[in-house]
């Protein structure tokens, strides 16, 4: 007879408990308790704290951990280090590290086993891996580090994407123990070409470090491959370094974080990426007037939204502020467009929106900069990049995590020596080094290795204003993908069951996820895999003031509660848009496409999105 399953863990179930010292050794001693959602820290000596400061480390704010050892041969202790990103008093995240000394045994081997037991248990919790009920917790429980391909658009946003990647993304994913290669894109559709030639079996995910446009290239590149049915299952992720960052805003909300912009949004999404976890992603196949087809993960827009998107291109140097300025200019020259919108209504009503909760703050004033990373074993990642069948040689700015074959020369990202620095060591303290037996890297940018970067190889493409309507599409077209069984050919009558409306519109928006921008919640009840396209429209006759109120309310997702008579909404499985105005702008995922009639159909769960855990991971009651 099989033994009964262990009872389910609650948020406060103690998993590990132990006493640790500090680094340096003359510091206080602590009692640590690990639960499924937090690490509790209580000072024991020299005097227990009545109200512990920094006594709660939420796992939602932890990027990773590792075990360390002293470089002094006479030190028999081992060390357990946790890397965290708590919110400060002003709301922004700051990196902090907590290092604890395992010294309860007489020998280093016993102390190392204890430090590794804690590091392994915490890593399993962070990655959603099961812990043995009564078994021994050893590093053997951990699988090999996930292998990620990072694609960076160095001109994303205000041209800060590469700097943000070096200063924030790479340190955090190194702390998490993720194995990675990084390539900077050099031109439009470069990422599309790269993914078409990848050996996808060597990667656990492709992550874009840019705005929404780079992910559009990746998804359409995957769907152009002969093996698109398997290729499109490759998990994709996004770390926001662009202007709009709409999908990242939806990922941030899905992870249970409070709305964020800029560096805070990037850190939130990086934390979620470090935790692991994916979610099915609906994709929208869009058939254009010429008969060509592309795939969208975000939106199709006509009217005010697309006008602002394209007109604001010339203000790209302003970052996300370009949309604010573009909105002001668009309101000053507000247009209406005559058109016909038809859609196939959804048979299932969308779920009601769930309120998003922010995370409580966890204080920590500690900082750590440990030594160089130990090698991490993984397959030869360079080969899958260097063998790409491209007409042009691959760019030089390629970066790999430690352990890649034939590593390029080490270049410190933030400067400084390889020893522990800051608040952690006095003049007489021996520095610590990572324990090579636990597959986890130190939490320092010094874990990354860069090849020489050529300066001035690429230039910022010239921005333009609102171009005249031409059949020349700026978005490349995908030829693969599943058939659209819900759509008849463009220009032919629609089947029964479709709803059609015709009139003057200020805007028509078809959106898949909840967010139109990092701070614009256009469809607050939308989910990544709800199988729906959410149609929003504003009819002509709305005043500029009322339209402005709609967009201000959209920052909170409350625009549908304003009772605006010109605002409409429908959940659909497919739609057809027929502009009846001779001039205008159509966009797919923020990029201009040929002007004319188009139609689209949802393909539920066709893609896979790296989202991290849902809800509020790590929140303690």
Secondary structure, DSSP 8 states (H G I E B T S, - for coil): ----------TT-EEEEEEEEESSTTS-EEEEEEESSEEEEEEEESS--SS-TT-EEEGGGEEEEEEEEESSTT---EEEEEEEEEE-TTS-EEEEEEEEEE-SSSSHHHHHHHHHHHHHHHHHHHHT----SSS---GGGS----EEEEEEETTSTTTTHHHHIIIIIHHHHHHTT-EEEEEEE-STTHHHHHHHT--GGG-SEEEEEESHHHHHHHHHHHHTSTTHHHHTTS-EEEEE-SS--HHHHHHHHHTT-----HHHHHHHHHHHHHH--EEEEEEEEEE-TTS-EEEESSEEEEEHHHHHHHHGGGGGGGTTHHHHHHHHHHHHT---EEEEEEEEE-SS--------------------------------HHHHHHT---SS---S-EEE-TT-SS------SS---SS--TTS--TT---EEE-TTSS---SSGGG-EE----TTSS------------S--SS--B--S---TT---TTS---TTEEEEEEEEEEEEEESSSEEETTEESSTT--TTSS-EEEEEEETT--HHHHHHHHHHHTTT-GGGG--TTEEEEEEEEEEEEE-SSS--EEETTEEE-SS-EEEEEEEEEEEEE--S-S-TT---
